Amino acid sequence: MRPGRRQPPRLNPILVRLALAALVAFLLGTWYFHTAFKGGWLDAVCFVVATMTTTGYGDLSPDLSNPVDIVAAILLMLAGIIITGLFIAFGASLLTRVHWVRMQGLRPVHRRGHIVVCGAGSIGSEVIDLLLALDKQLVVVEISPDTAIIERAREQRFDLLTGDASRDATLDLCNLNAAHGLIALTNVDTLNLEIALGARARNPTLPIVLRIAEASFAESIARHFEFETTYSAAALAAPAFVGLSRFRGSRGPVALAGEKFAVGEVGITEDGPPIAPQDAILLAVSRQGDFAIADDFAKLGPGDRALVIVPLAPFREGKDTLAAAAERWGD
């Protein structure tokens, strides 16, 4: 029970019920035949075990003149056959599942502090690259990985599980209780939601990020399931493309405290000191290959590349702030 210690595996509820049923039948049979044999407990235990396992040594037998003894022995035989058959079926199913898991390339993950990425498509591959660049431990789940992602997993030493991330068996292998986050990036919105709900059931405090194609569906999911980090790829990309169509240095919008801002890159030319756009905030400057935080437009010089953030309220009022900045500063 020490902090950080691995939790014991969860018991299968069907197996637990079978074990309890077998124990109850064994105890009741032992209690009854201890009285019927008028002997020691060991004789009763031996008879019940031999009867339930259908071994039938013949050294001990019920009183055939007593109908109650006969009925009790018959019930023990039936209970033993049923419970033994179910145990065998359960064991065979477990072995088959283990074999299937190994054939599918699945295995239990023993990492801690890792990030689970579900889906290694075009967006998923970029996310994997960025996370690896940040030196994060990764567990990637992909139902049909190509040779490129398999080779990358081998070279860059992250876990690759070949399976459906919406299946309970797959999620159970990801060690979600010790994970730092999960990102669902498959191409199917409902599948990403299933993955997120399955992950939340296993770790309610796990940070989860969802990729949802439809913006309205993303908002609905965030509202009904309280997934605050639910994003529409189309909704994120559209403003960036609009900004690029009007100003090639645009890097897309950001939202803060209920207001929206445009992030853009501006090149400073030889035409004198730059004129800052209305309400623009200077974030950083790239000068001769060096990057530095900056906060004064007057200190920018020719050849500098400035990263600025501009409120979009004037844009809604018909004032194209970033485009105006581009005309004033040049690019």
C-alpha positions in Angstrom: 0.0 0.0 0.0 3.0 2.3 -0.2 2.7 5.3 -2.6 3.9 4.4 -6.1 3.6 0.6 -5.6 1.9 -1.3 -8.3 -1.7 -2.2 -7.7 -2.8 -5.8 -7.6 -4.6 -7.1 -10.7 -8.3 -7.0 -10.8 -10.1 -10.3 -10.2 -12.4 -11.6 -12.8 -16.0 -11.4 -11.4 -17.1 -14.6 -13.1 -14.2 -16.5 -11.7 -14.9 -15.1 -8.2 -18.5 -16.2 -8.4 -17.5 -19.7 -9.6 -15.0 -20.0 -6.7 -17.7 -18.9 -4.2 -20.2 -21.3 -5.6 -17.7 -24.2 -5.4 -16.8 -23.2 -1.8 -20.4 -23.1 -0.7 -21.2 -26.5 -2.2 -18.0 -28.0 -0.7 -18.8 -26.6 2.8 -22.4 -27.7 2.8 -21.6 -31.2 1.5 -18.8 -31.6 4.1 -21.1 -30.4 6.9 -23.9 -32.8 5.9 -21.9 -35.9 5.3 -19.9 -35.4 8.5 -23.2 -35.9 10.2 -24.3 -38.7 7.9 -21.1 -40.7 8.3 -20.9 -40.1 12.0 -17.2 -40.0 11.7 -14.3 -37.5 11.4 -14.3 -34.4 9.3 -11.5 -35.9 7.1 -13.8 -38.7 5.8 -16.5 -36.2 4.9 -14.0 -33.9 3.1 -12.5 -36.9 1.2 -16.0 -38.1 0.1 -17.1 -34.6 -1.0 -14.0 -34.0 -3.0 -14.2 -37.4 -4.7 -17.9 -36.9 -5.5 -17.5 -33.3 -6.8 -14.6 -34.2 -9.0 -16.3 -37.4 -10.1 -13.3 -39.5 -9.0 -15.4 -42.0 -7.0 -12.9 -44.2 -5.2 -15.7 -46.4 -3.7 -14.2 -46.6 -0.3 -16.9 -44.2 1.0 -20.5 -44.1 -0.2 -23.8 -42.6 0.9 -26.4 -44.7 2.7 -28.5 -46.0 -0.2 -31.3 -46.7 2.2 -31.5 -43.0 3.1 -33.1 -40.9 0.3 -31.7 -37.7 1.7 -28.1 -39.0 1.5 -28.7 -40.1 -2.1 -30.2 -36.7 -3.1 -27.3 -34.9 -1.4 -24.8 -37.0 -3.3 -26.5 -36.5 -6.6 -26.6 -32.7 -6.0 -22.9 -32.8 -5.2 -22.2 -34.7 -8.4 -24.2 -32.2 -10.5 -22.6 -29.2 -8.8 -19.1 -30.7 -9.3 -19.7 -31.4 -13.0 -21.1 -27.9 -13.7 -18.5 -26.0 -11.7 -15.6 -28.1 -13.1 -16.9 -27.6 -16.6 -17.2 -23.9 -16.2 -13.7 -23.7 -14.7 -12.3 -25.6 -17.7 -14.2 -23.4 -20.1 -12.9 -20.3 -18.3 -9.4 -21.6 -18.3 -9.5 -22.4 -22.0 -10.9 -19.0 -22.8 -8.2 -17.3 -20.8 -5.4 -19.3 -22.6 -7.0 -18.6 -25.9 -7.1 -14.8 -25.1 -3.5 -14.8 -24.0 -2.5 -16.6 -27.2 -4.5 -14.1 -29.3 -3.0 -11.1 -27.4 0.5 -12.4 -28.2 -0.4 -13.0 -31.8 -1.7 -9.5 -32.1 1.5 -8.0 -30.7 -0.1 -6.9 -27.4 1.6 -7.2 -24.1 1.2 -5.5 -20.7 2.9 -2.1 -20.4 5.0 -1.6 -17.3 6.0 2.1 -17.9 5.1 4.8 -15.5 4.6 8.5 -16.4 4.0 7.7 -20.0 1.5 9.2 -22.5 -0.8 6.9 -24.5 -1.3 7.9 -28.1 -4.2 6.1 -29.8 -4.0 6.3 -33.5 -0.8 6.7 -35.6 -2.1 8.2 -38.8 -1.0 11.5 -40.3 -1.9 13.6 -37.2 -0.9 10.9 -34.8 2.6 10.5 -36.4 3.2 14.3 -36.0 2.1 14.1 -32.4 4.4 11.2 -31.7 7.3 13.1 -33.3 6.7 16.2 -31.0 6.3 14.1 -27.9 9.5 12.2 -28.6 11.3 15.5 -29.2 10.1 16.5 -25.7 11.7 13.3 -24.4 8.3 11.8 -23.3 7.7 8.1 -22.7 5.1 6.9 -25.2 2.7 4.0 -25.6 1.2 4.0 -29.1 -1.9 2.0 -29.9 -2.7 1.4 -33.6 -5.0 -1.2 -35.0 -3.0 -1.6 -38.2 0.5 -0.2 -37.9 2.5 0.2 -41.1 6.2 -0.9 -41.3 7.3 2.7 -40.8 5.8 3.1 -37.3 7.0 -0.4 -36.4 10.5 0.5 -37.3 10.3 3.8 -35.4 9.0 2.0 -32.3 12.0 -0.3 -32.5 14.5 2.5 -33.0 13.1 5.1 -30.7 12.1 2.6 -28.0 8.5 3.4 -27.4 5.8 0.7 -26.9 3.6 -0.1 -29.9 0.5 -2.1 -29.2 -1.3 -3.6 -32.3 -5.0 -3.5 -31.3 -8.2 -1.6 -31.0 -7.9 1.0 -28.3 -11.6 1.0 -27.7 -11.5 -2.6 -26.4 -11.3 -3.2 -22.7 -8.5 -5.8 -23.2 -6.3 -3.3 -25.0 -6.8 -0.5 -22.5 -6.1 -2.8 -19.6 -2.6 -3.4 -21.1 -1.8 0.3 -21.2 -1.2 0.7 -17.5 -3.5 3.8 -17.4 -3.3 4.1 -13.6 0.4 5.1 -14.0 0.0 7.2 -17.2 0.3 10.9 -17.4 -2.2 11.4 -20.2 -4.0 9.9 -23.2 -4.5 11.4 -26.7 -7.2 9.8 -28.9 -6.4 10.6 -32.6 -8.1 7.9 -34.6 -10.1 9.0 -37.7 -13.5 8.0 -36.2 -15.1 10.5 -33.8 -17.2 7.9 -32.0 -14.2 5.6 -31.6 -12.2 8.4 -30.0 -15.1 9.0 -27.6 -15.2 5.3 -26.7 -11.5 5.3 -26.0 -11.8 8.4 -23.8 -14.7 6.9 -21.8 -12.9 3.6 -21.3 -9.8 5.4 -20.1 -11.8 7.6 -17.7 -13.4 4.5 -16.2 -9.9 3.1 -15.4 -8.4 6.4 -14.3 -10.9 9.2 -13.6 -8.1 11.8 -13.1 -6.2 11.0 -16.3 -5.8 14.0 -18.6 -7.5 13.1 -21.9 -7.3 14.9 -25.3 -9.8 14.1 -28.0 -9.5 14.7 -31.8 -13.0 15.2 -33.1 -13.6 16.1 -36.8 -17.0 17.9 -36.4 -16.7 21.1 -34.4 -20.4 20.9 -33.1 -19.8 17.3 -32.0 -16.6 18.3 -30.2 -18.5 21.0 -28.3 -21.3 18.6 -27.5 -18.8 16.0 -26.1 -17.1 18.7 -24.0 -20.4 19.8 -22.7 -22.0 16.5 -21.9 -19.0 14.4 -20.9 -16.9 17.2 -19.3 -14.0 16.6 -21.6 -12.5 20.1 -21.7 -9.6 19.1 -24.0 -11.8 18.1 -27.0 -10.7 19.7 -30.3 -11.9 19.7 -33.9 -9.0 19.5 -36.3 -11.1 21.3 -38.9 -12.0 24.1 -36.4 -8.3 24.5 -35.5 -7.1 24.5 -39.1 -9.7 26.8 -40.7 -8.7 30.0 -38.9 -5.0 29.3 -39.7 -5.8 29.0 -43.4 -7.9 32.2 -43.4 -5.1 34.0 -41.6 -2.5 32.7 -44.1 -4.7 33.9 -47.0 -4.6 37.5 -45.7 -1.1 37.5 -44.1 1.5 34.9 -44.9 3.1 35.3 -41.5 -0.1 34.2 -39.6 0.3 31.3 -37.3 -3.3 30.9 -36.2 -5.6 32.1 -33.4 -5.5 31.6 -29.7 -8.2 32.2 -27.0 -7.5 33.7 -23.6 -10.0 34.9 -21.0 -12.9 34.8 -23.5 -11.1 36.9 -26.1 -9.5 35.7 -29.3 -6.1 36.7 -30.6 -4.1 36.2 -33.8 -0.5 35.0 -33.6 1.7 36.1 -36.4 5.3 36.4 -37.6 6.5 39.7 -39.1 9.8 40.4 -40.9 11.4 43.8 -40.3 12.7 45.5 -43.5 15.1 48.4 -44.1 12.3 51.0 -44.2 13.0 52.5 -40.8 11.6 51.5 -37.4 8.6 49.3 -37.3 5.2 50.6 -36.6 3.3 48.4 -34.2 -0.3 47.5 -35.1 -3.1 48.6 -32.7 -3.0 46.7 -29.4 -0.3 44.4 -30.6 1.9 42.6 -28.1 5.5 41.6 -29.0 6.3 38.1 -27.8 9.8 37.2 -29.1 12.3 38.1 -31.8 14.6 36.0 -33.9 17.8 37.8 -34.7 20.7 36.3 -36.7 19.7 32.8 -35.8 19.3 33.5 -32.1 15.9 33.5 -30.3 15.1 35.8 -27.5 12.0 37.1 -25.5 11.3 40.7 -26.5 8.8 43.4 -25.4 9.8 46.6 -27.1 9.0 47.2 -30.8 11.4 50.2 -30.9 14.4 47.8 -30.4 13.6 45.8 -33.5 15.9 46.2 -36.5 16.2 45.2 -40.1 16.4 41.5 -40.6 14.7 40.7 -37.4 11.7 38.3 -37.3 9.1 39.3 -34.7 6.5 37.0 -33.2 3.4 39.1 -32.2 0.0 38.5 -30.8 -2.9 40.8 -31.9 -6.5 41.0 -30.6 -9.1 40.0 -33.2 -11.8 42.4 -32.1 -10.6 45.1 -34.5 -10.6 42.5 -37.3 -14.3 41.8 -36.6 -14.9 45.5 -36.9 -13.5 45.6 -40.4 -9.9 46.4 -39.5 -7.5 43.8 -40.8 -4.9 44.2 -38.1 -2.3 41.6 -39.2 -2.7 42.6 -42.9 -2.1 46.2 -41.9 1.0 45.2 -39.9 2.3 43.4 -42.9 1.9 46.4 -45.2 3.6 48.7 -42.6 6.5 46.4 -41.7 7.0 44.5 -44.9 7.8 40.8 -45.0 
